[in-house]
Amino acid sequence: MSDLFGDDGIVTSNDTIDFNLKSENLCNKYPIITDYYTKRLKNRLFHHVNRPLKNSSNPDRLWTNNNCESMNHRFKIATDWKPQILPELLTKIFDITKLHFIDIRRSIYGQGNYELSELFQKIYTSPYIWGTKTPEEKDKLYKKVLAHKTLTDKMIFSSNGKLVIPNVKRLARKPGQRHRPKSAAARTMPRFVK
């Protein structure tokens, strides 16, 4: 692990030549992993770890957990890992989601758990200027982030604008799952009826 992710590991290589040299040294040091490393891991490390580390202003932000698993864990903690009745569950989901929207708002002035991507850098405001703005001006900037074209193109809004859901091309299905026609359902009835 230290040969891959350590301070002088493969992912910290300065250029492609250094990356290939360190990769070759790793394969010579551990011949048992050579096949797996060259076929599956090497390109992924280069394109998804080494390059982003060099191009990122804050490399610690790249080492994040899967967002879905993270949210799943938050929901489980909020429900104490127990089934909930629907109104209580919805209240807890609303509270967690509300916290995320507060973090999105805080990202406008560089605070909180999120940071603005390059797409939204024009909206960024220093914390000092943010403090001098009126609540209406703050809301206007916040709505500008939420109404950005790249976000609204992927969302469906309710007629009153209070509900927003992602726009998906089709419903998700498990691999191999198919729609059963009614005639197939009829064939599953018992043969002998008393």
Secondary structure as UniProt FT lines:
FT   HELIX           2..5
FT   TURN            7..8
FT   HELIX           10..12
FT   HELIX           16..29
FT   HELIX           31..33
FT   HELIX           34..36
FT   HELIX           37..41
FT   HELIX           42..45
FT   HELIX           46..50
FT   HELIX           51..55
FT   HELIX           59..62
FT   HELIX           67..78
FT   TURN            79..81
FT   HELIX           86..107
FT   TURN            108..110
FT   HELIX           118..123
FT   HELIX           127..132
FT   HELIX           135..146
FT   HELIX           149..152
FT   TURN            153..154
FT   STRAND          155..157
FT   TURN            159..160
FT   STRAND          164..166
FT   TURN            175..176
FT   HELIX           182..187
//
